[in-house]
Amino acid sequence: MMSTERYQNPYHEETQNSSIHVTLQQGIEHDVGQLVSLELTAESMFQEEAALLGAYVREDLAEARTFWGELKEDFHTWEISAGEMLLSVADPSRTEWHRSGLWKSHEDEEFTDKEFHNRELPDRDLH
């Protein structure tokens, strides 16, 4: 009959050394668990910060679009006002004729002529 006692191998003795190994292993497992928990918390915080940053960027982009749209409208208004002011001091008959395409003068022909643009300018002494 076999004995219920376990064979005591000198290399596998259950001594105080093995309880130290168990305690160390449990401590390491606990520390690794805490590190994993910390890493998951940091990852979650990073994702929240990235989402918040994305919201800020989207909001800023929307505000920039609104700003540039309003600025464009303002410039258009200023451009129209400046054009109306310039037209108000111009000869109204000539501007109406130019708008309708009826004005043909020697000046117009001169400024549209290719020879006018390619002509040689006289030498002038600027000293």
C-alpha positions in Angstrom: 0.0 0.0 0.0 1.2 3.4 -0.8 1.8 5.9 1.8 -0.2 9.1 1.8 2.9 10.9 2.7 4.4 12.8 -0.1 7.9 11.9 -1.2 10.2 14.6 0.0 12.5 15.6 -2.8 15.3 17.7 -1.5 15.0 20.0 -4.5 11.2 20.5 -3.9 11.1 21.0 -0.2 8.4 23.2 1.0 10.3 25.6 3.2 10.1 29.2 4.1 11.9 29.9 0.8 8.9 28.9 -1.2 6.6 31.1 0.8 8.8 34.0 0.0 8.6 33.2 -3.7 4.8 33.0 -3.4 4.7 36.4 -1.6 7.0 38.0 -4.2 4.9 36.6 -7.0 1.7 37.9 -5.5 3.4 41.3 -4.9 4.6 41.4 -8.6 1.1 40.4 -9.8 -0.4 43.1 -7.7 2.0 45.8 -8.9 1.5 44.7 -12.5 -2.2 44.9 -12.0 -1.9 48.4 -10.7 0.4 49.4 -13.5 -2.1 48.1 -16.1 -4.9 49.9 -14.3 -2.9 53.1 -14.3 -2.1 52.7 -18.0 -5.8 52.1 -18.8 -6.7 55.2 -16.8 -4.1 57.3 -18.6 -5.4 56.0 -22.0 -8.9 56.9 -21.0 -7.8 60.4 -19.9 -5.9 60.8 -23.2 -9.0 59.9 -25.2 -11.1 62.4 -23.2 -8.5 65.1 -23.8 -8.3 64.3 -27.5 -12.1 64.5 -27.8 -12.1 67.8 -25.9 -9.4 69.2 -28.1 -11.3 68.0 -31.2 -14.4 69.9 -30.0 -12.4 73.1 -29.4 -10.8 72.8 -32.9 -14.3 72.3 -34.5 -15.7 75.3 -32.6 -12.7 77.5 -33.6 -13.0 76.4 -37.2 -16.7 77.3 -37.2 -16.0 80.7 -35.7 -13.2 81.3 -38.3 -15.6 80.4 -41.1 -18.2 82.9 -39.7 -15.5 85.6 -39.3 -14.2 85.2 -42.8 -17.7 85.1 -44.2 -18.6 88.4 -42.4 -15.3 90.0 -43.4 -15.9 89.0 -47.0 -19.4 90.6 -46.8 -17.9 93.8 -45.3 -15.2 94.0 -48.0 -17.9 93.6 -50.6 -19.9 96.4 -49.0 -16.8 98.6 -48.9 -16.0 97.8 -52.5 -19.5 98.8 -53.6 -19.4 102.0 -51.5 -16.0 103.0 -53.0 -17.2 102.2 -56.5 -20.4 104.3 -56.0 -18.3 107.1 -54.5 -16.0 107.1 -57.5 -18.9 107.0 -60.0 -20.5 109.9 -58.2 -17.6 112.2 -59.0 -17.2 110.9 -62.6 -18.9 112.3 -65.6 -22.3 110.6 -65.5 -22.9 110.7 -69.2 -19.6 109.0 -70.0 -20.0 106.3 -67.4 -23.5 105.5 -68.7 -22.2 105.3 -72.2 -19.3 103.0 -71.1 -21.8 100.8 -69.2 -23.9 100.5 -72.3 -21.0 100.0 -74.6 -21.8 103.1 -76.7 -18.8 105.2 -75.8 -16.0 104.9 -78.4 -13.4 107.6 -78.3 -9.9 108.1 -79.6 -8.6 107.4 -76.0 -10.4 104.0 -75.9 -8.9 103.0 -79.2 -5.5 104.1 -78.1 -5.5 102.1 -74.9 -6.8 99.0 -76.5 -4.4 99.1 -79.5 -1.6 96.5 -79.3 0.9 99.0 -80.9 0.3 101.4 -78.0 1.3 98.8 -75.4 4.4 97.7 -77.4 5.7 101.1 -78.4 9.1 102.3 -77.4 9.3 105.1 -74.9 11.5 108.1 -75.5 14.7 108.3 -73.5 14.5 110.9 -70.8 17.3 112.2 -68.8 16.2 111.8 -65.2 19.2 113.7 -63.7 
